[in-house]
Amino acid sequence: MRIDRDVEFWDANFEAEVSFESMVVDGATEFRHAEFGAEAIFKEMSARKSIEFDTAKFEAPANFYRLTVNGNANFWGTDFEDTATFEATHFYGYTEFNRGTRSDEDGCAHFRDDVTFQYSTFEKDVEFWCVTFEGTADFRNTVFRGTTEFHNAVFNSEATFAEATHKEVYFEAVEAPNAQINLSGNSLPQGVISQPESSYTTYDLSEAYVGDVSLKPQDDPDLFKHFKFYRTDFNGFDFPDHRRALNNNWSIHYFGEERNPEEAPSELETTYLKAKNGASEVSDTTAASEFFVRERVWQRKSYFEIITSANSFRKKVYAGYKWATNWLYNLTCGYGEMPFRTVGFGALVIILFAIVFSWTVDLPGEDTALTYLTFSIQTFVALLIGSSPTNTDILVQFLTASEAFIGGFAIALFVFTLTKAIQR
């Protein structure tokens, strides 16, 4: 059926099931203040101009499957008491589920049961200011090509945007007291995600693409506990702006108080690799350094997991070798990022060799701890200035040569890590 003019159903009351399935309306379509007592079907309807449901009320299921709106779509203050289906809808104009004033709560839509926008497309801006979702809100695979705003929206049940695509998105002061907001696999080039003043909302950003997105409040040291970053790609994310929140411990894989036990160490290694690359792209060398250290820590844990779980002895041996070299790299210089760890390592070597020398070397003069410590320091820096041992058997030669070799290695490593730290 096709109607070549405007259609108005102002204050209409549909007590029985009503269907506009496959209808084409060339003019504006208006259902202002209409009430639907039974199922309302707008399946595959095409509105060539605007469509309006200002303060309409749906007491039964509302089916908008594959609805196409070429103009603007307004659902100001619409009340959906039963399920609402917007699956595969296509909105070409501006779409609003709240009045333009944005502060009028009576002008905000209310979904009292489950609603789905799965596979829908919004070509221009869409607003969900102060909209309440009582049931499940399903936005999976939805494409938002304009600005998307969920200011002060409330999700009282599961909210999933898995694999959705955004141009610019604002989740500001959104409340979700009973569930997390699933943004896994999302493309988020830019926008803002801010926490409400009196509570926290959790967001799952697993395997998402996060660009110039600002997380707020940026000075909250617990901010990152409420965002799940797992294999997340960062491209343009401003790590310096979030330095205070990150400085707490630079851990971004915790979601709440602890990590998900199902996340393998190798996957968390990848998580920090991606974070390191993202920090490097915005020239935040401090964040890149911190994420690099955590990447290596989880790499070491992944090797240990192979040691304990691999069936092949060859794999166990290889993983053991990689674990040991990783551990030594961490011990001596903190993966090349901590110069003063090299100082500590050097001091430990000097003390240990001083103890060994007290058992094996006869030095002229007083036989004191300071004497052997001084000799160990001289050997460590390969100077050998001062007292010389009276016995020069092969064991003593081996010990002094070994400490001199380790000392030269440690000094070179210290210079390298210190230079790297200064440049950072």
N, C-alpha and C positions, 0 to 999 in steps of 0.2 A: 504494500500500500504506500502511496506517495501523496504528500500534502504540500502544495506549492505556496503556502502562505504561513503566517505566524499561527501558533497553536497556544491557547491559554486555558489552563485548568486551575485558575485561582480558586482557592477555598473549596476545591472539589473533594468529595467524600466517596471513596471507592470501598464499598463494604464487601464485595465479592472479588475473586481473582480478576486482575486486569492485565491484558497483554498488549504491548506495543512492539512485539517481536517483528524484526525486519522492516519496520516502518521507516520511511525516508521523509524528513520534514525539511523543506527548503527554507522556511523562515525560522524565527525564534521560537523556542519551545519553553513554556513556563508552567511550573507546577507549584507556584507559591502557595504556602499554607495548606497544601493538599494533604489528605489523610488516606492511608491505604490500610484497610482492615484485613485484607487477605494478601496473598502473594502478588507482588508487582513484577511484571516481566518486561524488561527493556532489552532483551537479548537481541544482539546484532542490529539494533536500531541505529540510524544515522541521522544526527542533527547537524544540518549544513551550516547553521548559525549557532547562536548561544543556546544553552539549556540551563534552567534555573529550578532549584528546589528549595527556595527560601523558606525556612522553618517548616518544611514538610515533615510528615511523620509516617514511618513504616512500622506497622504493628506485626507484620509477618515478613517472611523472607523477601529481599529485594535482589532481583537478578539483572545485573547490567553487563552480562557476559558479552564481550566483543562490541560493546557500545562505541560508536565513533562520534566525536564532537568536534566540528571544524572551528567553532568559535569558542567563546569563554564558557566555562562550566562553574556554576555556583551552587554549593550545598550549604549555604549559610544557616547555621542552627538546625540542620536536619537531624532528626532523631530516628536512629535505626534500632528498633527494639528486638529484632531478630537478626538472623545472619544476612550479610550483604556481600554480594559477589560482583567484583569489578575486574574479574580476570580477563586479561587480553584486551582491555579497553584502550582506546587511543584518543588522547586529548590534545588537540592542536593549538588551542588557545590557553589563556590563563585559567588556572583551576584553583578554586578557593573552597575550603571547608570551614571558613570563618569569615565574618564580616570584615570589611576593609579597615574598620576602626581597630581591630585586633585586640581590644581590651574589653569588649562586650562578651562576657561569658555566655550570655543567652544566644549570641550569634555564632557559637562554636558547635560544630557537629558532635554527635554523641553516638558511638557504636557500642551498644549494650550486649552484643554477642559477637561471634567471630566475623571477621571481614578479610577478604582477600583482594589484593591488587596484583596478583602474580602475573608476570609477563605483560604488564601494562606499560604504556609509553606516554610520558608527559613531555610534549615538545617545548613548552614554555614554563614559566614559573608556576609552582604549586605551593599552596600554603595550608598547613595543618596547625595553625596557632590554637593553643588551648583546647585542642580536640581530645576527647577521652575515648580510649579503647578499653572496654571492659573484658572482651574476649580476646582470642588470638588475632594478631594483626600480621598478615602475610603479605610481604612486599618482595618476595623472591623474584629474582630476574627482572625486576622493574627497571625501566630506563627513564632517568630524569635528565632531560636535556637543558633545562633552565635551572633557576635557583629553587632549592627545596628547603622549606622552613617548617620545623616542628617546635617552635618556641612554646614553652610551657605546656606541651602536650603531656598526657598521662597514659601510660601503658600498664594496665593492671593484670595483664597476662603475658604470654609469650609474644615477643615481637621479633620477627625475622626479616632481614633485608638481604639474605644470602645471595651473592652473585649479582647484586644490583649495581647499576652504573649511575654515577652522579656527575654533574658539572660543578655545582657549588651547593654545599649542604650545610644547614644550621640545625644542630640538635642543642638548643639552648634552654637550660633549666628544665630539661625533660625529666619526668619522674617515672620510674619503673620499679616500684617497691617489691614486686613479687617475681621478677624475672629479669634476665639480662637482655640487652638489645643486640641482636646478632647482625653484625656488619661483616661477617666473614666473606672473603672473596670479593668485596666491594672495590670499586674504583672511586677514590675520594681525592680528586685533584686539589680542591681547596674548600675552605669552610671553617666552621667553629663548632666544637663540641664542649659545652660547658656544663658544670655540675649545678644542681639546684642548691639553694642556700642552706637548707636544713637537713639534707640527706645526700646519699650518693646513688648514682645510677651507673651500672656496669655495662661496658661495651666490649663485644668480642670482635677484634680486628684481625683474626687469624687469616693469613694468606691474602690480606687486603693490600691494595695499592694506596698508600697515604702520601699525599703531596703537601701543599702549603695549608695544612690544617692546624688550627690553634686549639690546644686543649687547655681548659680553664677550670679553676683558678690556677695560674701557672706557679704561684708561690706555695702551693699546698704540697708538703713533703710526701704525702700519701697518694698523690694524684694518680701515679702510674699503676697503683694497685687495682684501680678500677677499669683498667684497659688491658685486654688480653692481646699481647703481640706475639704471634706465633707464625714464623715464616712470612713475616710482613715485609713488603717492599716499601722503602722510604725514598721518595723522590721530591726533594724540595721542602721536606719537613724541617721546621726551624728548631733544631736542637738547642741552639744558644738561648732562645726565648724560654725554654723549659729547663734551664740549667738548675734552678733551685730545687725543682721537683726531682730531677735526676740525681742530684748530688747526694740524696739520701743514701743510695747504695748502687746506683747505676744498673739495677736489675729491672728489666722490663718484661721478663717472662712470668713473673708472679701475677696471679689473678686472685685477688683477695690476699690471704696470708700465706698460701703455698702454691706450688706449681701442680699442674695436673700430672698424676703419676703415669698416665698413658703417653706422655710426651717423652720420646726417647732422647737421650743425650745428643745423639747425632742430629736430631731435628732442632734442638736448642742451639747447637753449634751453628746451624744454618740461620737460625733466628738472629743471632748476634752478628753473624757475617753480613747479613742484609742490613742490620742496623749500622754496622761499621761503615759499609759502603754508602749508606744514606748520609751519615755524618760527614764523610769525606767529601761528598758532593756539595755540601754547603760550607766546606772548609772549616768545620768544627773539629780541629785536631784533638782536642781534649776528649770529646765524646768518642771519636774514632779510636783513640788509644784505650779508653775504658772498655769499649765494646770488643776491641781486639783481644784484650786480656780475657774477658769472659768467653769469647769464642774459643780460645785455646783451652780454657779450663774445661768447658763442656766437651771439647775434642778429647782431652785426656780421659774424661769419664766414659766417653764412647769406646775408647780403646779398652778400658777396664771391663766394660760390659761384654766386649768380644772375648776377653780372656776368660771370663766366667761362664760364657754361654756357647762359645764355638765348639763344634764337634771335631774339627780338624786340629791336630797337634801343631801343624805348620802355621795355621792361622793364629793359634794361641801364642806361639813363639814370636811371630811377626808383630802381633798386637802388643805383646809384652815389651818388645824392643821399642816400639813407637811410644808406649806409655812411659817408659823409663827416660827416653830422650826428652819427651814433653815435660816430665817432672823435673828433670835436671835444668832444662831451659827456664822453667819457672823459678826454681830454687836460686839459680845464679844471677838472674837479672830481671825476673818478673816479665818474661817474654820480650825482653828488650825495651820495656817501658818504665822500669823502676831502677834507676841508677844506684840508689842507696841500698837496695837489696844486694847489689854486687859488693858494696862496701861491707855489709854484714857477712856475706859469704866469704870474703877475703879475711875478715877478722876471725871467723870460725876456723878457716884453714890454718891461719897463723897459730892460734891457740892449740889446735889439735897436734900440729907438727911440733910445737914447743914441748908438749907433753911427751911425744914420742922421742924427741931428742934428749929429754932428761933421762930416758932409759937406755939410750943407745950411744950417745956422744959424750966424750970427755972434753970439756972446755977448760982452758987455763983460767985461773982466777977463782973467785968465789962460786961455789956450787949453789946458786939461788934461782928462783923462778924467773926473776927479771933477766938473769943472764941468758937463760934458754929462750925466753920470749924475745929478747933483743936479737939473738942469733937467728931465730925463726923469721923475724921481720926482715933481717938483712938477706936471708936466703930467699924469702918470698919476692923481694924486689930485685933479686939476682945481683946484689951489690957485693956481698961477702966482705964488707969493710969491718975491721975490728978483730975480735978474737977468732982464731981458727981452731978447728978441732984437732986434738992431739992424736986421735985414731982416725985413719982414713981408709978403713976397710971398705969393701964393695957395698955393704949395706948402707953405710953412712953416705957414700957417694950417690947411691940410688935415691936415698931419701932427700938429700939436698937438691939433686937434679929434678926430682919429682915436684918438690915444692916450688922450685924456680920456674918450672914449666907451667904449673898451675897459676903461679903469681903473674907471669907474663900474660897468660890467657885472661886472667881476671882484670888486670890493669887495662888491657885493650878493650875488654868488654865494658868496663866502667866508662872509658872515654867515649865509646860508641853510644851507650845508653844516655850518658850525660849530655852529649851533643844533641841527641834526638830530643831529649826533654827540654833543652834550652830553645831549640828551634820551634818546638810546639808552643 
